[in-house]
Amino acid sequence: MTGLTKHQTTQSGNFKTICVSNVLAAFGIHPDDYKFTYNNRTKSNLTVSILRRAGFHVRSRFSQVKGKTVGGARAKIRKIAKTDPKGVKYLVQVPEHVLLLDENGETIIDTAKRRRDARKILSIYAVYK
């Protein structure tokens, strides 16, 4: 199952983005299963609610990596993963982008890869069934 190859915008201004749709596809959620991933009226990202509706547990881990960059958080993620359920994945939100990391802090999905990832983490969630 794959995500979108280009951004889609509805008439109301809400949209589906490539990065979010590819992250959701990694969890088996196809782009046809949701209307949009960003609500233009409330200015909110709906990725977490889409995952919860699909039956996933989504728990914030931001307090444990607050103030870190994606590159700087990888070692911390390895420590956090020891207390989370087996097979956990980490949904990381950075400015205007979303990526997915595994329990070792390695990148699973990132549609805007960086060699040295200095993007500041805005939120991070542990996602598991």
MOCORSUL-V966370 format. One record per run of one state. SS is the DSSP state (alpha for helix, beta for strand, coil for the rest). FROM is the first residue (numbers start at 1). LEN is the number of residues. If there is no record, write none. Layout:
BEGIN
SS/FROM/LEN ; SS/FROM/LEN
END
This chain:
BEGIN
coil/1/7 ; beta/8/2 ; coil/10/5 ; beta/15/2 ; coil/17/1 ; alpha/18/9 ; coil/27/4 ; alpha/31/3 ; coil/34/4 ; beta/38/2 ; coil/40/4 ; beta/44/2 ; coil/46/1 ; alpha/47/7 ; coil/54/3 ; beta/57/4 ; coil/61/1 ; alpha/62/4 ; coil/66/3 ; beta/69/1 ; alpha/70/12 ; coil/82/7 ; beta/89/6 ; coil/95/2 ; beta/97/5 ; coil/102/5 ; beta/107/3 ; coil/110/10 ; beta/120/9 ; coil/129/1
END
